[in-house]
């Protein structure tokens, strides 16, 4: 029989027939979906219902550089810095 897959896992472990057989056996036993790790980014507010809105914004190079520098200076991501600036501007806690 030909190999089912020739490669590595995301962590660089070679995919062998034994590894595939073990994964199949675990899958056939079933998974507890409550224990499975959720994929994707966590919610901004864990108590909030629904998903956070994604708002694409265009910036010129000067503004983007200023945002990046200020965010790094304050120990924030650019997204956190943008949210903080909008909260201040919109007078939202």
HTML snippet that shows the backbone in 3Dmol.js (N, CA, C, O; Angstrom):
<script src="https://3Dmol.org/build/3Dmol-min.js"></script>
<div id="view" style="width:600px;height:400px;position:relative"></div>
<script>
const pdb = `
ATOM      1  N   UNK A   1       0.842  -1.185   0.000  1.00  0.00           N
ATOM      2  CA  UNK A   1       0.000   0.000   0.000  1.00  0.00           C
ATOM      3  C   UNK A   1       0.885   1.246   0.000  1.00  0.00           C
ATOM      4  O   UNK A   1       1.910   1.273   0.681  1.00  0.00           O
ATOM      5  N   UNK A   2       0.504   2.267  -0.750  1.00  0.00           N
ATOM      6  CA  UNK A   2       1.266   3.518  -0.814  1.00  0.00           C
ATOM      7  C   UNK A   2       1.075   4.308   0.471  1.00  0.00           C
ATOM      8  O   UNK A   2       0.081   4.144   1.179  1.00  0.00           O
ATOM      9  N   UNK A   3       2.044   5.167   0.758  1.00  0.00           N
ATOM     10  CA  UNK A   3       1.938   6.019   1.930  1.00  0.00           C
ATOM     11  C   UNK A   3       0.725   6.928   1.798  1.00  0.00           C
ATOM     12  O   UNK A   3       0.450   7.460   0.722  1.00  0.00           O
ATOM     13  N   UNK A   4       0.001   7.101   2.901  1.00  0.00           N
ATOM     14  CA  UNK A   4      -1.172   7.965   2.889  1.00  0.00           C
ATOM     15  C   UNK A   4      -0.758   9.430   2.821  1.00  0.00           C
ATOM     16  O   UNK A   4      -1.474  10.257   2.255  1.00  0.00           O
ATOM     17  N   UNK A   5       0.391   9.747   3.395  1.00  0.00           N
ATOM     18  CA  UNK A   5       0.846  11.129   3.452  1.00  0.00           C
ATOM     19  C   UNK A   5       2.352  11.120   3.586  1.00  0.00           C
ATOM     20  O   UNK A   5       2.910  10.320   4.336  1.00  0.00           O
ATOM     21  N   UNK A   6       2.999  11.993   2.873  1.00  0.00           N
ATOM     22  CA  UNK A   6       4.456  12.094   2.957  1.00  0.00           C
ATOM     23  C   UNK A   6       4.790  13.503   3.419  1.00  0.00           C
ATOM     24  O   UNK A   6       4.754  14.445   2.627  1.00  0.00           O
ATOM     25  N   UNK A   7       5.113  13.650   4.687  1.00  0.00           N
ATOM     26  CA  UNK A   7       5.422  14.984   5.192  1.00  0.00           C
ATOM     27  C   UNK A   7       5.577  14.991   6.691  1.00  0.00           C
ATOM     28  O   UNK A   7       5.906  13.982   7.314  1.00  0.00           O
ATOM     29  N   UNK A   8       5.330  16.161   7.256  1.00  0.00           N
ATOM     30  CA  UNK A   8       5.505  16.370   8.689  1.00  0.00           C
ATOM     31  C   UNK A   8       4.273  17.038   9.265  1.00  0.00           C
ATOM     32  O   UNK A   8       3.478  17.646   8.548  1.00  0.00           O
ATOM     33  N   UNK A   9       4.132  16.911  10.590  1.00  0.00           N
ATOM     34  CA  UNK A   9       3.082  17.646  11.278  1.00  0.00           C
ATOM     35  C   UNK A   9       3.512  19.106  11.370  1.00  0.00           C
ATOM     36  O   UNK A   9       4.633  19.454  10.996  1.00  0.00           O
ATOM     37  N   UNK A  10       2.630  19.946  11.862  1.00  0.00           N
ATOM     38  CA  UNK A  10       2.942  21.369  11.995  1.00  0.00           C
ATOM     39  C   UNK A  10       4.127  21.592  12.943  1.00  0.00           C
ATOM     40  O   UNK A  10       4.805  22.617  12.864  1.00  0.00           O
ATOM     41  N   UNK A  11       4.371  20.631  13.838  1.00  0.00           N
ATOM     42  CA  UNK A  11       5.493  20.732  14.774  1.00  0.00           C
ATOM     43  C   UNK A  11       6.742  20.031  14.261  1.00  0.00           C
ATOM     44  O   UNK A  11       7.721  19.897  14.995  1.00  0.00           O
ATOM     45  N   UNK A  12       6.720  19.582  13.008  1.00  0.00           N
ATOM     46  CA  UNK A  12       7.902  18.983  12.405  1.00  0.00           C
ATOM     47  C   UNK A  12       8.084  17.503  12.656  1.00  0.00           C
ATOM     48  O   UNK A  12       9.135  16.952  12.329  1.00  0.00           O
ATOM     49  N   UNK A  13       7.085  16.839  13.230  1.00  0.00           N
ATOM     50  CA  UNK A  13       7.164  15.400  13.486  1.00  0.00           C
ATOM     51  C   UNK A  13       6.828  14.666  12.191  1.00  0.00           C
ATOM     52  O   UNK A  13       5.802  14.950  11.573  1.00  0.00           O
ATOM     53  N   UNK A  14       7.683  13.718  11.768  1.00  0.00           N
ATOM     54  CA  UNK A  14       7.383  12.971  10.542  1.00  0.00           C
ATOM     55  C   UNK A  14       6.061  12.207  10.670  1.00  0.00           C
ATOM     56  O   UNK A  14       5.797  11.575  11.693  1.00  0.00           O
ATOM     57  N   UNK A  15       5.242  12.271   9.629  1.00  0.00           N
ATOM     58  CA  UNK A  15       3.973  11.542   9.621  1.00  0.00           C
ATOM     59  C   UNK A  15       4.258  10.121   9.154  1.00  0.00           C
ATOM     60  O   UNK A  15       4.664   9.893   8.015  1.00  0.00           O
ATOM     61  N   UNK A  16       4.038   9.175  10.054  1.00  0.00           N
ATOM     62  CA  UNK A  16       4.277   7.760   9.761  1.00  0.00           C
ATOM     63  C   UNK A  16       2.940   7.021   9.755  1.00  0.00           C
ATOM     64  O   UNK A  16       1.920   7.553  10.195  1.00  0.00           O
ATOM     65  N   UNK A  17       2.963   5.799   9.255  1.00  0.00           N
ATOM     66  CA  UNK A  17       1.752   4.976   9.286  1.00  0.00           C
ATOM     67  C   UNK A  17       1.286   4.789  10.726  1.00  0.00           C
ATOM     68  O   UNK A  17       0.086   4.804  11.001  1.00  0.00           O
ATOM     69  N   UNK A  18       2.242   4.611  11.650  1.00  0.00           N
ATOM     70  CA  UNK A  18       1.891   4.426  13.060  1.00  0.00           C
ATOM     71  C   UNK A  18       1.190   5.670  13.601  1.00  0.00           C
ATOM     72  O   UNK A  18       0.188   5.554  14.308  1.00  0.00           O
ATOM     73  N   UNK A  19       1.700   6.850  13.280  1.00  0.00           N
ATOM     74  CA  UNK A  19       1.090   8.095  13.741  1.00  0.00           C
ATOM     75  C   UNK A  19      -0.333   8.227  13.193  1.00  0.00           C
ATOM     76  O   UNK A  19      -1.244   8.642  13.909  1.00  0.00           O
ATOM     77  N   UNK A  20      -0.512   7.874  11.929  1.00  0.00           N
ATOM     78  CA  UNK A  20      -1.841   7.931  11.317  1.00  0.00           C
ATOM     79  C   UNK A  20      -2.781   6.939  11.997  1.00  0.00           C
ATOM     80  O   UNK A  20      -3.923   7.277  12.309  1.00  0.00           O
ATOM     81  N   UNK A  21      -2.303   5.718  12.227  1.00  0.00           N
ATOM     82  CA  UNK A  21      -3.129   4.703  12.885  1.00  0.00           C
ATOM     83  C   UNK A  21      -3.553   5.155  14.281  1.00  0.00           C
ATOM     84  O   UNK A  21      -4.698   4.940  14.679  1.00  0.00           O
ATOM     85  N   UNK A  22      -2.636   5.780  15.028  1.00  0.00           N
ATOM     86  CA  UNK A  22      -2.958   6.270  16.372  1.00  0.00           C
ATOM     87  C   UNK A  22      -3.999   7.387  16.310  1.00  0.00           C
ATOM     88  O   UNK A  22      -4.910   7.437  17.135  1.00  0.00           O
ATOM     89  N   UNK A  23      -3.863   8.276  15.338  1.00  0.00           N
ATOM     90  CA  UNK A  23      -4.826   9.370  15.189  1.00  0.00           C
ATOM     91  C   UNK A  23      -6.203   8.832  14.819  1.00  0.00           C
ATOM     92  O   UNK A  23      -7.218   9.311  15.324  1.00  0.00           O
ATOM     93  N   UNK A  24      -6.235   7.842  13.942  1.00  0.00           N
ATOM     94  CA  UNK A  24      -7.506   7.227  13.546  1.00  0.00           C
ATOM     95  C   UNK A  24      -8.158   6.561  14.754  1.00  0.00           C
ATOM     96  O   UNK A  24      -9.363   6.699  14.964  1.00  0.00           O
ATOM     97  N   UNK A  25      -7.371   5.843  15.543  1.00  0.00           N
ATOM     98  CA  UNK A  25      -7.913   5.162  16.725  1.00  0.00           C
ATOM     99  C   UNK A  25      -8.512   6.173  17.703  1.00  0.00           C
ATOM    100  O   UNK A  25      -9.592   5.941  18.246  1.00  0.00           O
ATOM    101  N   UNK A  26      -7.815   7.298  17.934  1.00  0.00           N
ATOM    102  CA  UNK A  26      -8.340   8.340  18.835  1.00  0.00           C
ATOM    103  C   UNK A  26      -9.639   8.922  18.274  1.00  0.00           C
ATOM    104  O   UNK A  26     -10.594   9.152  19.015  1.00  0.00           O
ATOM    105  N   UNK A  27      -9.666   9.156  16.970  1.00  0.00           N
ATOM    106  CA  UNK A  27     -10.859   9.732  16.341  1.00  0.00           C
ATOM    107  C   UNK A  27     -12.040   8.775  16.429  1.00  0.00           C
ATOM    108  O   UNK A  27     -13.170   9.199  16.668  1.00  0.00           O
ATOM    109  N   UNK A  28     -11.781   7.489  16.239  1.00  0.00           N
ATOM    110  CA  UNK A  28     -12.859   6.502  16.297  1.00  0.00           C
ATOM    111  C   UNK A  28     -13.424   6.358  17.702  1.00  0.00           C
ATOM    112  O   UNK A  28     -14.592   6.005  17.866  1.00  0.00           O
ATOM    113  N   UNK A  29     -12.600   6.630  18.727  1.00  0.00           N
ATOM    114  CA  UNK A  29     -13.084   6.602  20.106  1.00  0.00           C
ATOM    115  C   UNK A  29     -13.987   7.800  20.380  1.00  0.00           C
ATOM    116  O   UNK A  29     -14.835   7.752  21.271  1.00  0.00           O
ATOM    117  N   UNK A  30     -13.808   8.858  19.626  1.00  0.00           N
ATOM    118  CA  UNK A  30     -14.609  10.070  19.799  1.00  0.00           C
ATOM    119  C   UNK A  30     -13.876  11.100  20.639  1.00  0.00           C
ATOM    120  O   UNK A  30     -13.002  10.771  21.441  1.00  0.00           O
ATOM    121  N   UNK A  31     -14.252  12.349  20.434  1.00  0.00           N
ATOM    122  CA  UNK A  31     -13.643  13.460  21.160  1.00  0.00           C
ATOM    123  C   UNK A  31     -14.700  14.147  22.011  1.00  0.00           C
ATOM    124  O   UNK A  31     -15.866  14.232  21.624  1.00  0.00           O
ATOM    125  N   UNK A  32     -14.290  14.625  23.152  1.00  0.00           N
ATOM    126  CA  UNK A  32     -15.163  15.440  23.991  1.00  0.00           C
ATOM    127  C   UNK A  32     -15.045  16.872  23.482  1.00  0.00           C
ATOM    128  O   UNK A  32     -14.038  17.537  23.724  1.00  0.00           O
ATOM    129  N   UNK A  33     -16.067  17.346  22.781  1.00  0.00           N
ATOM    130  CA  UNK A  33     -15.976  18.667  22.154  1.00  0.00           C
ATOM    131  C   UNK A  33     -15.834  19.795  23.170  1.00  0.00           C
ATOM    132  O   UNK A  33     -15.361  20.877  22.823  1.00  0.00           O
ATOM    133  N   UNK A  34     -16.231  19.563  24.408  1.00  0.00           N
ATOM    134  CA  UNK A  34     -16.077  20.589  25.442  1.00  0.00           C
ATOM    135  C   UNK A  34     -14.609  20.776  25.823  1.00  0.00           C
ATOM    136  O   UNK A  34     -14.228  21.829  26.333  1.00  0.00           O
ATOM    137  N   UNK A  35     -13.791  19.760  25.576  1.00  0.00           N
ATOM    138  CA  UNK A  35     -12.385  19.808  25.964  1.00  0.00           C
ATOM    139  C   UNK A  35     -11.494  20.266  24.809  1.00  0.00           C
ATOM    140  O   UNK A  35     -10.376  20.732  25.034  1.00  0.00           O
ATOM    141  N   UNK A  36     -11.988  20.134  23.570  1.00  0.00           N
ATOM    142  CA  UNK A  36     -11.172  20.507  22.418  1.00  0.00           C
ATOM    143  C   UNK A  36     -10.801  21.983  22.468  1.00  0.00           C
ATOM    144  O   UNK A  36     -11.595  22.820  22.897  1.00  0.00           O
ATOM    145  N   UNK A  37      -9.598  22.290  22.029  1.00  0.00           N
ATOM    146  CA  UNK A  37      -9.122  23.668  22.014  1.00  0.00           C
ATOM    147  C   UNK A  37      -9.861  24.445  20.929  1.00  0.00           C
ATOM    148  O   UNK A  37      -9.936  24.011  19.780  1.00  0.00           O
ATOM    149  N   UNK A  38     -10.402  25.591  21.308  1.00  0.00           N
ATOM    150  CA  UNK A  38     -11.077  26.440  20.329  1.00  0.00           C
ATOM    151  C   UNK A  38     -10.052  27.034  19.386  1.00  0.00           C
ATOM    152  O   UNK A  38      -8.945  27.379  19.799  1.00  0.00           O
ATOM    153  N   UNK A  39     -10.416  27.153  18.132  1.00  0.00           N
ATOM    154  CA  UNK A  39      -9.528  27.723  17.130  1.00  0.00           C
ATOM    155  C   UNK A  39      -9.856  29.194  16.953  1.00  0.00           C
ATOM    156  O   UNK A  39     -10.962  29.645  17.253  1.00  0.00           O
ATOM    157  N   UNK A  40      -8.872  29.930  16.460  1.00  0.00           N
ATOM    158  CA  UNK A  40      -9.092  31.343  16.194  1.00  0.00           C
ATOM    159  C   UNK A  40      -8.741  32.210  17.389  1.00  0.00           C
ATOM    160  O   UNK A  40      -8.286  31.728  18.426  1.00  0.00           O
ATOM    161  N   UNK A  41      -8.961  33.475  17.215  1.00  0.00           N
ATOM    162  CA  UNK A  41      -8.632  34.426  18.277  1.00  0.00           C
ATOM    163  C   UNK A  41      -9.711  34.427  19.354  1.00  0.00           C
ATOM    164  O   UNK A  41     -10.885  34.191  19.071  1.00  0.00           O
ATOM    165  N   UNK A  42      -9.300  34.695  20.592  1.00  0.00           N
ATOM    166  CA  UNK A  42     -10.311  34.786  21.651  1.00  0.00           C
ATOM    167  C   UNK A  42     -11.132  36.066  21.486  1.00  0.00           C
ATOM    168  O   UNK A  42     -10.705  37.009  20.820  1.00  0.00           O
ATOM    169  N   UNK A  43     -12.302  36.085  22.096  1.00  0.00           N
ATOM    170  CA  UNK A  43     -13.149  37.272  22.053  1.00  0.00           C
ATOM    171  C   UNK A  43     -12.469  38.421  22.788  1.00  0.00           C
ATOM    172  O   UNK A  43     -11.715  38.201  23.736  1.00  0.00           O
ATOM    173  N   UNK A  44     -12.736  39.640  22.350  1.00  0.00           N
ATOM    174  CA  UNK A  44     -12.233  40.808  23.067  1.00  0.00           C
ATOM    175  C   UNK A  44     -12.872  40.884  24.442  1.00  0.00           C
ATOM    176  O   UNK A  44     -12.210  41.216  25.425  1.00  0.00           O
ATOM    177  N   UNK A  45     -14.164  40.573  24.511  1.00  0.00           N
ATOM    178  CA  UNK A  45     -14.909  40.568  25.768  1.00  0.00           C
ATOM    179  C   UNK A  45     -15.559  39.195  25.901  1.00  0.00           C
ATOM    180  O   UNK A  45     -16.562  38.919  25.244  1.00  0.00           O
ATOM    181  N   UNK A  46     -14.995  38.327  26.750  1.00  0.00           N
ATOM    182  CA  UNK A  46     -15.515  36.961  26.866  1.00  0.00           C
ATOM    183  C   UNK A  46     -16.996  36.891  27.234  1.00  0.00           C
ATOM    184  O   UNK A  46     -17.660  35.904  26.917  1.00  0.00           O
ATOM    185  N   UNK A  47     -17.526  37.927  27.901  1.00  0.00           N
ATOM    186  CA  UNK A  47     -18.936  37.909  28.297  1.00  0.00           C
ATOM    187  C   UNK A  47     -19.859  38.389  27.182  1.00  0.00           C
ATOM    188  O   UNK A  47     -21.078  38.268  27.298  1.00  0.00           O
ATOM    189  N   UNK A  48     -19.295  38.932  26.101  1.00  0.00           N
ATOM    190  CA  UNK A  48     -20.105  39.469  25.006  1.00  0.00           C
ATOM    191  C   UNK A  48     -20.659  38.351  24.134  1.00  0.00           C
ATOM    192  O   UNK A  48     -20.035  37.303  23.969  1.00  0.00           O
ATOM    193  N   UNK A  49     -21.833  38.594  23.584  1.00  0.00           N
ATOM    194  CA  UNK A  49     -22.450  37.658  22.644  1.00  0.00           C
ATOM    195  C   UNK A  49     -21.943  37.968  21.245  1.00  0.00           C
ATOM    196  O   UNK A  49     -21.651  39.122  20.933  1.00  0.00           O
ATOM    197  N   UNK A  50     -21.835  36.952  20.401  1.00  0.00           N
ATOM    198  CA  UNK A  50     -21.465  37.161  19.012  1.00  0.00           C
ATOM    199  C   UNK A  50     -19.989  37.454  18.816  1.00  0.00           C
ATOM    200  O   UNK A  50     -19.185  37.377  19.745  1.00  0.00           O
ATOM    201  N   UNK A  51     -19.663  37.789  17.594  1.00  0.00           N
ATOM    202  CA  UNK A  51     -18.280  38.043  17.205  1.00  0.00           C
ATOM    203  C   UNK A  51     -17.973  39.538  17.233  1.00  0.00           C
ATOM    204  O   UNK A  51     -18.880  40.365  17.140  1.00  0.00           O
ATOM    205  N   UNK A  52     -16.701  39.880  17.359  1.00  0.00           N
ATOM    206  CA  UNK A  52     -16.261  41.268  17.254  1.00  0.00           C
ATOM    207  C   UNK A  52     -16.247  41.663  15.781  1.00  0.00           C
ATOM    208  O   UNK A  52     -15.932  40.851  14.910  1.00  0.00           O
ATOM    209  N   UNK A  53     -16.588  42.909  15.519  1.00  0.00           N
ATOM    210  CA  UNK A  53     -16.570  43.405  14.142  1.00  0.00           C
ATOM    211  C   UNK A  53     -15.137  43.683  13.718  1.00  0.00           C
ATOM    212  O   UNK A  53     -14.331  44.178  14.505  1.00  0.00           O
ATOM    213  N   UNK A  54     -14.830  43.364  12.476  1.00  0.00           N
ATOM    214  CA  UNK A  54     -13.520  43.671  11.903  1.00  0.00           C
ATOM    215  C   UNK A  54     -13.720  44.859  10.980  1.00  0.00           C
ATOM    216  O   UNK A  54     -14.519  44.801  10.045  1.00  0.00           O
ATOM    217  N   UNK A  55     -12.985  45.946  11.246  1.00  0.00           N
ATOM    218  CA  UNK A  55     -13.129  47.173  10.474  1.00  0.00           C
ATOM    219  C   UNK A  55     -11.803  47.479   9.786  1.00  0.00           C
ATOM    220  O   UNK A  55     -10.881  47.970  10.437  1.00  0.00           O
ATOM    221  N   UNK A  56     -11.680  47.202   8.487  1.00  0.00           N
ATOM    222  CA  UNK A  56     -10.438  47.540   7.783  1.00  0.00           C
ATOM    223  C   UNK A  56     -10.296  49.065   7.670  1.00  0.00           C
ATOM    224  O   UNK A  56     -11.266  49.766   7.382  1.00  0.00           O
ATOM    225  N   UNK A  57      -9.105  49.556   7.894  1.00  0.00           N
ATOM    226  CA  UNK A  57      -8.838  50.998   7.830  1.00  0.00           C
ATOM    227  C   UNK A  57      -7.572  51.225   7.016  1.00  0.00           C
ATOM    228  O   UNK A  57      -6.566  50.544   7.215  1.00  0.00           O
ATOM    229  N   UNK A  58      -7.627  52.185   6.102  1.00  0.00           N
ATOM    230  CA  UNK A  58      -6.435  52.552   5.329  1.00  0.00           C
ATOM    231  C   UNK A  58      -5.699  53.676   6.044  1.00  0.00           C
ATOM    232  O   UNK A  58      -6.316  54.594   6.586  1.00  0.00           O
ATOM    233  N   UNK A  59      -4.365  53.591   6.037  1.00  0.00           N
ATOM    234  CA  UNK A  59      -3.525  54.630   6.640  1.00  0.00           C
ATOM    235  C   UNK A  59      -2.368  54.928   5.716  1.00  0.00           C
ATOM    236  O   UNK A  59      -1.836  54.043   5.046  1.00  0.00           O
ATOM    237  N   UNK A  60      -1.987  56.205   5.693  1.00  0.00           N
ATOM    238  CA  UNK A  60      -0.780  56.526   4.938  1.00  0.00           C
ATOM    239  C   UNK A  60       0.426  56.069   5.757  1.00  0.00           C
ATOM    240  O   UNK A  60       0.300  55.750   6.940  1.00  0.00           O
ATOM    241  N   UNK A  61       1.576  56.042   5.127  1.00  0.00           N
ATOM    242  CA  UNK A  61       2.784  55.504   5.765  1.00  0.00           C
ATOM    243  C   UNK A  61       3.153  56.269   7.034  1.00  0.00           C
ATOM    244  O   UNK A  61       3.561  55.665   8.026  1.00  0.00           O
ATOM    245  N   UNK A  62       3.013  57.589   7.007  1.00  0.00           N
ATOM    246  CA  UNK A  62       3.369  58.403   8.175  1.00  0.00           C
ATOM    247  C   UNK A  62       2.498  58.047   9.377  1.00  0.00           C
ATOM    248  O   UNK A  62       3.008  57.885  10.485  1.00  0.00           O
ATOM    249  N   UNK A  63       1.190  57.923   9.164  1.00  0.00           N
ATOM    250  CA  UNK A  63       0.280  57.586  10.255  1.00  0.00           C
ATOM    251  C   UNK A  63       0.536  56.170  10.764  1.00  0.00           C
ATOM    252  O   UNK A  63       0.530  55.935  11.972  1.00  0.00           O
ATOM    253  N   UNK A  64       0.759  55.231   9.855  1.00  0.00           N
ATOM    254  CA  UNK A  64       1.042  53.853  10.249  1.00  0.00           C
ATOM    255  C   UNK A  64       2.330  53.767  11.066  1.00  0.00           C
ATOM    256  O   UNK A  64       2.386  53.046  12.062  1.00  0.00           O
ATOM    257  N   UNK A  65       3.361  54.497  10.649  1.00  0.00           N
ATOM    258  CA  UNK A  65       4.624  54.507  11.402  1.00  0.00           C
ATOM    259  C   UNK A  65       4.432  55.101  12.791  1.00  0.00           C
ATOM    260  O   UNK A  65       4.982  54.596  13.769  1.00  0.00           O
ATOM    261  N   UNK A  66       3.642  56.184  12.876  1.00  0.00           N
ATOM    262  CA  UNK A  66       3.378  56.807  14.178  1.00  0.00           C
ATOM    263  C   UNK A  66       2.596  55.854  15.077  1.00  0.00           C
ATOM    264  O   UNK A  66       2.894  55.731  16.265  1.00  0.00           O
ATOM    265  N   UNK A  67       1.598  55.181  14.509  1.00  0.00           N
ATOM    266  CA  UNK A  67       0.810  54.207  15.263  1.00  0.00           C
ATOM    267  C   UNK A  67       1.694  53.084  15.786  1.00  0.00           C
ATOM    268  O   UNK A  67       1.617  52.726  16.961  1.00  0.00           O
ATOM    269  N   UNK A  68       2.524  52.535  14.929  1.00  0.00           N
ATOM    270  CA  UNK A  68       3.402  51.428  15.311  1.00  0.00           C
ATOM    271  C   UNK A  68       4.355  51.848  16.421  1.00  0.00           C
ATOM    272  O   UNK A  68       4.536  51.117  17.395  1.00  0.00           O
ATOM    273  N   UNK A  69       4.964  53.020  16.281  1.00  0.00           N
ATOM    274  CA  UNK A  69       5.917  53.512  17.284  1.00  0.00           C
ATOM    275  C   UNK A  69       5.232  53.734  18.626  1.00  0.00           C
ATOM    276  O   UNK A  69       5.758  53.329  19.663  1.00  0.00           O
ATOM    277  N   UNK A  70       4.060  54.376  18.619  1.00  0.00           N
ATOM    278  CA  UNK A  70       3.340  54.661  19.869  1.00  0.00           C
ATOM    279  C   UNK A  70       2.860  53.370  20.522  1.00  0.00           C
ATOM    280  O   UNK A  70       2.934  53.228  21.742  1.00  0.00           O
ATOM    281  N   UNK A  71       2.375  52.436  19.726  1.00  0.00           N
ATOM    282  CA  UNK A  71       1.919  51.158  20.277  1.00  0.00           C
ATOM    283  C   UNK A  71       3.079  50.418  20.936  1.00  0.00           C
ATOM    284  O   UNK A  71       2.935  49.894  22.041  1.00  0.00           O
ATOM    285  N   UNK A  72       4.232  50.374  20.259  1.00  0.00           N
ATOM    286  CA  UNK A  72       5.410  49.708  20.840  1.00  0.00           C
ATOM    287  C   UNK A  72       5.846  50.403  22.121  1.00  0.00           C
ATOM    288  O   UNK A  72       6.190  49.744  23.102  1.00  0.00           O
ATOM    289  N   UNK A  73       5.835  51.726  22.117  1.00  0.00           N
ATOM    290  CA  UNK A  73       6.232  52.510  23.293  1.00  0.00           C
ATOM    291  C   UNK A  73       5.319  52.199  24.484  1.00  0.00           C
ATOM    292  O   UNK A  73       5.780  52.124  25.624  1.00  0.00           O
ATOM    293  N   UNK A  74       4.031  52.021  24.212  1.00  0.00           N
ATOM    294  CA  UNK A  74       3.057  51.771  25.275  1.00  0.00           C
ATOM    295  C   UNK A  74       2.859  50.285  25.576  1.00  0.00           C
ATOM    296  O   UNK A  74       2.065  49.927  26.447  1.00  0.00           O
ATOM    297  N   UNK A  75       3.583  49.418  24.854  1.00  0.00           N
ATOM    298  CA  UNK A  75       3.458  47.979  25.085  1.00  0.00           C
ATOM    299  C   UNK A  75       2.123  47.418  24.618  1.00  0.00           C
ATOM    300  O   UNK A  75       1.587  46.488  25.221  1.00  0.00           O
ATOM    301  N   UNK A  76       1.587  47.986  23.541  1.00  0.00           N
ATOM    302  CA  UNK A  76       0.304  47.551  23.001  1.00  0.00           C
ATOM    303  C   UNK A  76       0.482  47.005  21.595  1.00  0.00           C
ATOM    304  O   UNK A  76       1.482  47.279  20.931  1.00  0.00           O
ATOM    305  N   UNK A  77      -0.496  46.231  21.151  1.00  0.00           N
ATOM    306  CA  UNK A  77      -0.541  45.890  19.735  1.00  0.00           C
ATOM    307  C   UNK A  77      -1.130  47.093  19.009  1.00  0.00           C
ATOM    308  O   UNK A  77      -1.710  47.979  19.637  1.00  0.00           O
ATOM    309  N   UNK A  78      -0.986  47.124  17.703  1.00  0.00           N
ATOM    310  CA  UNK A  78      -1.588  48.228  16.948  1.00  0.00           C
ATOM    311  C   UNK A  78      -3.103  48.218  17.111  1.00  0.00           C
ATOM    312  O   UNK A  78      -3.718  49.277  17.235  1.00  0.00           O
ATOM    313  N   UNK A  79      -3.706  47.041  17.114  1.00  0.00           N
ATOM    314  CA  UNK A  79      -5.163  46.956  17.290  1.00  0.00           C
ATOM    315  C   UNK A  79      -5.590  47.513  18.642  1.00  0.00           C
ATOM    316  O   UNK A  79      -6.574  48.247  18.731  1.00  0.00           O
ATOM    317  N   UNK A  80      -4.851  47.165  19.694  1.00  0.00           N
ATOM    318  CA  UNK A  80      -5.175  47.690  21.025  1.00  0.00           C
ATOM    319  C   UNK A  80      -5.041  49.206  21.055  1.00  0.00           C
ATOM    320  O   UNK A  80      -5.874  49.894  21.644  1.00  0.00           O
ATOM    321  N   UNK A  81      -3.997  49.726  20.422  1.00  0.00           N
ATOM    322  CA  UNK A  81      -3.787  51.174  20.389  1.00  0.00           C
ATOM    323  C   UNK A  81      -4.914  51.873  19.630  1.00  0.00           C
ATOM    324  O   UNK A  81      -5.390  52.926  20.054  1.00  0.00           O
ATOM    325  N   UNK A  82      -5.336  51.293  18.520  1.00  0.00           N
ATOM    326  CA  UNK A  82      -6.442  51.877  17.746  1.00  0.00           C
ATOM    327  C   UNK A  82      -7.722  51.870  18.574  1.00  0.00           C
ATOM    328  O   UNK A  82      -8.429  52.877  18.625  1.00  0.00           O
ATOM    329  N   UNK A  83      -8.031  50.745  19.224  1.00  0.00           N
ATOM    330  CA  UNK A  83      -9.245  50.682  20.056  1.00  0.00           C
ATOM    331  C   UNK A  83      -9.189  51.713  21.173  1.00  0.00           C
ATOM    332  O   UNK A  83     -10.186  52.380  21.453  1.00  0.00           O
ATOM    333  N   UNK A  84      -8.024  51.850  21.819  1.00  0.00           N
ATOM    334  CA  UNK A  84      -7.877  52.821  22.906  1.00  0.00           C
ATOM    335  C   UNK A  84      -8.086  54.243  22.389  1.00  0.00           C
ATOM    336  O   UNK A  84      -8.774  55.039  23.028  1.00  0.00           O
ATOM    337  N   UNK A  85      -7.503  54.564  21.247  1.00  0.00           N
ATOM    338  CA  UNK A  85      -7.649  55.906  20.675  1.00  0.00           C
ATOM    339  C   UNK A  85      -9.110  56.195  20.327  1.00  0.00           C
ATOM    340  O   UNK A  85      -9.597  57.300  20.568  1.00  0.00           O
ATOM    341  N   UNK A  86      -9.807  55.215  19.764  1.00  0.00           N
ATOM    342  CA  UNK A  86     -11.214  55.421  19.407  1.00  0.00           C
ATOM    343  C   UNK A  86     -12.068  55.580  20.657  1.00  0.00           C
ATOM    344  O   UNK A  86     -12.980  56.407  20.681  1.00  0.00           O
ATOM    345  N   UNK A  87     -11.786  54.803  21.693  1.00  0.00           N
ATOM    346  CA  UNK A  87     -12.540  54.949  22.949  1.00  0.00           C
ATOM    347  C   UNK A  87     -12.378  56.358  23.514  1.00  0.00           C
ATOM    348  O   UNK A  87     -13.354  56.967  23.953  1.00  0.00           O
ATOM    349  N   UNK A  88     -11.156  56.875  23.504  1.00  0.00           N
ATOM    350  CA  UNK A  88     -10.916  58.238  23.997  1.00  0.00           C
ATOM    351  C   UNK A  88     -11.647  59.260  23.137  1.00  0.00           C
ATOM    352  O   UNK A  88     -12.283  60.173  23.663  1.00  0.00           O
ATOM    353  N   UNK A  89     -11.562  59.115  21.827  1.00  0.00           N
ATOM    354  CA  UNK A  89     -12.195  60.045  20.893  1.00  0.00           C
ATOM    355  C   UNK A  89     -13.715  60.018  21.015  1.00  0.00           C
ATOM    356  O   UNK A  89     -14.371  61.059  20.977  1.00  0.00           O
ATOM    357  N   UNK A  90     -14.268  58.809  21.162  1.00  0.00           N
ATOM    358  CA  UNK A  90     -15.720  58.648  21.213  1.00  0.00           C
ATOM    359  C   UNK A  90     -16.280  58.749  22.632  1.00  0.00           C
ATOM    360  O   UNK A  90     -17.487  58.617  22.833  1.00  0.00           O
ATOM    361  N   UNK A  91     -15.407  58.982  23.615  1.00  0.00           N
ATOM    362  CA  UNK A  91     -15.810  59.083  25.028  1.00  0.00           C
ATOM    363  C   UNK A  91     -16.546  57.823  25.488  1.00  0.00           C
ATOM    364  O   UNK A  91     -17.601  57.894  26.118  1.00  0.00           O
ATOM    365  N   UNK A  92     -15.960  56.665  25.156  1.00  0.00           N
ATOM    366  CA  UNK A  92     -16.512  55.371  25.556  1.00  0.00           C
ATOM    367  C   UNK A  92     -15.532  54.729  26.527  1.00  0.00           C
ATOM    368  O   UNK A  92     -14.328  54.699  26.273  1.00  0.00           O
ATOM    369  N   UNK A  93     -16.049  54.215  27.636  1.00  0.00           N
ATOM    370  CA  UNK A  93     -15.175  53.626  28.659  1.00  0.00           C
ATOM    371  C   UNK A  93     -14.443  52.417  28.163  1.00  0.00           C
ATOM    372  O   UNK A  93     -13.671  51.813  28.908  1.00  0.00           O
TER     373      UNK A  93
END
`;
const viewer = $3Dmol.createViewer("view");
viewer.addModel(pdb, "pdb");
viewer.setStyle({}, {cartoon: {color: "spectrum"}});
viewer.zoomTo();
viewer.render();
</script>
